[in-house]
Amino acid sequence: MAITSEATTQWRGDLQSGSGRLDLDSSRAAQFNVDWRARSEGVAATTNPEELLSAAHSSCFAMAFTDLLSDFGMPAESIQVTAAVTFDPDEGITGSHLLVNGNVPGIEDHDFQHLAEEAKRTCPISRALVGIPITIEAQLV
């Protein structure tokens, strides 16, 4: 069964001085302020599309990786995934870097690395981001 998720942004003003409010419509879990300054310079308490994309990428990867680990017979006790999406105002989104720490009792490091690479290639958000480089650092803890 396909699920469609929705979010709505209401924007006021021009790009440079305007701002918007982003609502997560499907879940009603949050509202976020967005503006160009946060996107191009980084501003506390205001998000940007790349931060939201990094949230999507880290959570998608975590789900894909834990599923692969379970299928491999080595379920994780815990996985922590940080996705760092880089934005250049002149070039756009230039990459996503995944930093993964996993507590997976009994797994060999080479199997952990192989499954992390497979999750990087196969998670739906990674597949949607085929136009940018995706790098990964995966470490057993």
Protein Blocks (a to p, Z undefined) as FASTA:
>chain_A
ZZddddddddedjfklgccddddfknomaccdddfklmmnopghiacfklmmmmmmmmmm
mmmmmmmmmmnopacfbdcddddddddfknopabdcdddddddehiafklmmmmmmmmmm
mgmklmmmmmpccddddddZZ
